[in-house]
Amino acid sequence: MTTNDLLKVWFNWVRRKVPATPRKLFVSNAFWNDEAASANRRDIERMFSCIERGDCLDGFLSKRANQALPLRDKRNNRVELDLLLNDWAVHHLHPNRNDVLVFMFFTTDEAFALIAGKHRDMTSRRMVEAAVETWPEREIFLEMKGTIGLSRDLDEKQAGRLRHAFVNSPIPINNRFYVGRGFLSSAGTSIYAVRQAHHLRSCLSNFVDKIRDNPWYYHKLAMRYGSTLPLFPNYAVEFRARELGVRELVSGTYFRLA
């Protein structure tokens, strides 16, 4: 596995997690109309409270969210890939041990509950309808403006087969056409993971170039902030929730790169 491939694996895995931070919760107009939602209301509302408080949500995620490296299950599906997330940028959460799922879109400080359903609803147009009809201005799904029609209208099962082949497909809603915010790459990861991997490599390349051009650049920068680096620094890449950087291991000095 190349460095670039490993970085894509990392960013794909990181995106499956939901950072623990308080969020303002929004519920779609159609949400509580779902039988799956009303039948599990107590557990769903308990999960919503956890989201609003900023609790760790790992317990509501699929067990597969802990799988980072490529692995196939008995059906030959890639365990480390959440194709719904990578395609539409929508998480599916488990509010209890029943078969019910809650499909949600997260931003840094907001959470949008779209619909409740089951695993068979991973390509449900109801999800898209709930988002565009309740919050049209938020663009949770992006409209393909200027599109007047498709040569072939795909049903949800066909869209699901294309997704498992890592092919993006538009979603028709009320004579308009939408795509998700994830957008699949040909490897099944999201474009986000691909871009982040390239961005990190670019940042690290710039970091190395600065040291090559001026070996004392980071020594002087550290001294400016009251820290002293050893004569021969030893750096390690450090990932944080919303940034990345390098840390000099002897002095503990951290440099943000992006």
C-alpha positions in Angstrom: 0.0 0.0 0.0 1.4 3.4 -1.0 1.6 6.4 1.3 -1.2 8.0 -0.7 -3.4 4.9 -0.4 -2.8 4.7 3.3 -3.8 8.4 3.7 -7.0 7.8 1.8 -7.7 4.8 4.1 -7.1 7.1 7.1 -9.3 9.9 6.0 -12.0 7.5 4.9 -12.0 6.0 8.5 -11.9 9.4 10.2 -15.0 10.5 8.3 -17.0 7.6 9.6 -16.6 9.0 13.1 -18.7 11.9 14.4 -16.6 14.3 16.5 -18.0 14.8 20.0 -19.1 18.4 20.1 -22.5 20.0 21.0 -24.7 20.5 18.0 -28.0 22.2 17.3 -30.5 19.6 16.2 -32.9 19.9 13.4 -35.6 17.3 12.6 -37.2 17.1 9.1 -40.9 17.7 8.7 -41.4 14.0 7.7 -39.3 12.4 10.4 -41.8 11.5 13.0 -44.3 10.3 10.3 -42.1 7.3 9.8 -43.4 4.2 11.6 -39.7 3.3 12.4 -39.3 6.7 14.2 -42.6 6.6 16.1 -42.1 3.0 17.3 -38.7 3.8 18.7 -39.3 7.4 19.8 -37.9 7.1 23.3 -34.6 5.7 22.2 -34.3 8.1 19.3 -35.0 11.1 21.6 -32.3 9.8 24.0 -29.9 9.7 21.1 -30.9 13.2 20.0 -30.1 14.4 23.5 -26.6 12.9 23.3 -26.1 14.7 20.0 -27.2 18.1 21.4 -24.9 17.7 24.5 -21.9 16.7 22.4 -21.5 13.2 23.9 -19.4 10.6 22.1 -21.6 8.9 19.5 -19.5 5.9 18.8 -22.0 3.7 20.6 -24.6 4.6 18.0 -22.4 3.9 15.0 -22.1 0.6 13.2 -19.5 -1.8 14.5 -17.9 -1.6 11.1 -17.0 2.0 11.8 -14.1 0.6 13.8 -12.7 -1.1 10.7 -10.1 1.2 9.0 -8.0 -1.1 6.8 -9.5 -2.8 3.7 -11.4 -6.0 4.6 -14.1 -8.0 2.8 -17.0 -9.7 4.4 -18.7 -13.0 3.4 -20.6 -11.3 0.7 -17.4 -9.8 -0.7 -18.4 -6.3 0.4 -15.8 -3.8 1.6 -16.3 -3.6 5.4 -14.3 -0.4 5.8 -16.4 1.6 3.3 -19.6 3.3 4.3 -21.0 3.8 0.8 -24.0 5.9 1.9 -21.6 8.2 3.8 -19.1 8.4 0.9 -21.9 9.0 -1.7 -24.4 11.2 0.1 -22.4 12.4 3.2 -25.2 11.0 5.4 -24.5 8.9 8.5 -26.7 6.1 9.7 -27.0 5.8 13.4 -28.4 2.9 15.6 -30.5 4.4 18.4 -31.0 0.9 19.9 -30.5 -2.8 19.2 -33.5 -3.1 16.9 -33.2 -2.9 13.2 -34.1 0.8 13.1 -31.7 3.4 11.7 -31.7 7.2 11.8 -30.2 8.9 8.8 -28.5 12.1 9.7 -26.4 14.8 8.1 -23.8 16.5 10.3 -21.9 19.8 10.1 -19.4 21.1 12.6 -22.1 22.4 14.9 -25.4 21.2 13.5 -27.2 17.9 13.0 -30.1 17.2 10.6 -32.3 14.2 11.2 -33.7 13.2 7.8 -35.7 10.0 8.2 -35.8 6.8 10.2 -35.7 3.5 8.4 -33.9 0.2 8.0 -30.8 -1.0 6.1 -32.8 -1.4 2.9 -33.4 2.4 2.9 -29.8 3.2 2.2 -30.7 4.6 -1.2 -34.2 5.8 -0.3 -35.4 8.9 -2.1 -37.4 9.8 1.0 -34.1 10.8 2.6 -33.5 13.3 -0.2 -37.1 14.5 -0.2 -37.0 15.2 3.5 -33.8 17.3 3.1 -34.8 19.4 0.1 -38.4 20.0 1.2 -37.5 20.9 4.8 -34.3 22.8 4.3 -34.0 23.8 0.7 -31.7 26.6 1.5 -29.1 24.4 3.3 -28.2 22.3 0.2 -27.7 19.1 2.1 -28.1 17.6 -1.4 -26.9 19.6 -4.4 -29.2 20.4 -7.2 -27.9 19.7 -10.7 -29.0 23.0 -12.1 -29.7 23.1 -15.8 -30.5 19.4 -16.0 -33.8 18.9 -17.8 -34.0 15.1 -17.7 -32.2 11.8 -17.7 -31.9 9.2 -20.4 -32.9 6.6 -18.0 -34.7 6.9 -14.6 -33.2 4.5 -12.1 -35.1 3.0 -9.2 -33.7 2.7 -5.7 -32.4 -0.9 -6.2 -30.6 0.1 -9.4 -29.1 3.1 -7.7 -27.9 0.8 -5.0 -26.2 -1.6 -7.4 -24.5 1.4 -9.0 -23.3 2.6 -5.6 -21.8 -0.8 -4.9 -19.9 -0.5 -8.2 -18.7 2.9 -7.0 -20.7 4.8 -9.6 -22.5 8.0 -8.7 -26.1 8.5 -9.8 -28.4 11.5 -9.7 -31.6 11.5 -7.6 -34.8 12.8 -9.3 -37.1 14.7 -6.9 -40.1 16.7 -8.2 -38.6 17.1 -11.7 -35.3 18.3 -10.3 -32.1 16.3 -10.0 -29.8 16.1 -7.0 -26.5 14.5 -6.0 -25.1 13.9 -2.5 -22.3 15.9 -0.9 -20.0 12.9 -0.6 -19.5 11.9 -4.2 -17.8 8.5 -4.7 -14.4 8.0 -6.1 -13.5 5.0 -8.3 -12.0 3.4 -5.2 -15.3 3.6 -3.2 -13.9 6.3 -0.9 -15.3 9.8 -1.0 -13.8 12.6 -3.0 -13.2 14.2 0.5 -10.8 11.4 1.4 -8.9 11.8 -1.9 -8.6 15.5 -1.6 -7.5 15.4 2.0 -4.9 12.8 1.2 -3.5 15.0 -1.6 -3.7 18.1 0.7 -1.8 16.4 3.5 1.0 15.3 1.1 1.2 18.8 -0.2 1.5 20.2 3.3 4.2 17.8 4.3 6.1 18.4 1.1 6.0 22.2 1.9 7.2 21.4 5.4 10.2 19.4 4.1 11.0 22.0 1.5 11.2 24.7 4.2 13.6 22.6 6.2 15.7 21.8 3.2 15.9 25.5 2.1 16.5 26.8 5.7 17.4 24.1 8.3 16.9 26.6 11.1 13.4 27.8 10.0 11.5 25.8 12.6 14.1 26.4 15.3 13.5 30.1 15.0 9.8 29.7 14.8 9.8 27.6 18.0 12.0 30.2 19.8 9.5 32.9 18.9 6.9 31.1 20.9 9.1 30.2 23.8 10.2 26.7 22.9 13.5 25.2 22.0 14.1 22.4 19.5 16.9 19.9 19.8 19.8 20.2 17.3 18.5 17.3 15.3 14.6 17.4 15.6 12.5 14.3 15.2 9.1 15.0 13.9 5.9 13.0 13.7 2.6 13.8 11.9 -0.3 14.6 14.2 -3.9 14.5 13.3 -6.4 16.6 15.2 -10.2 17.0 14.9 -10.1 20.0 12.5 -6.4 20.4 11.7 -3.2 18.5 11.1 0.4 19.3 11.9 3.7 17.9 13.0 5.1 17.5 16.6 8.7 17.5 17.5 9.0 14.5 19.7 11.7 15.6 22.1 10.5 19.1 22.9 6.8 18.4 22.3 6.6 21.5 20.1 3.6 21.3 17.7 3.5 23.1 14.4 0.1 23.4 12.6 0.3 22.7 8.9 -3.3 22.9 7.8 
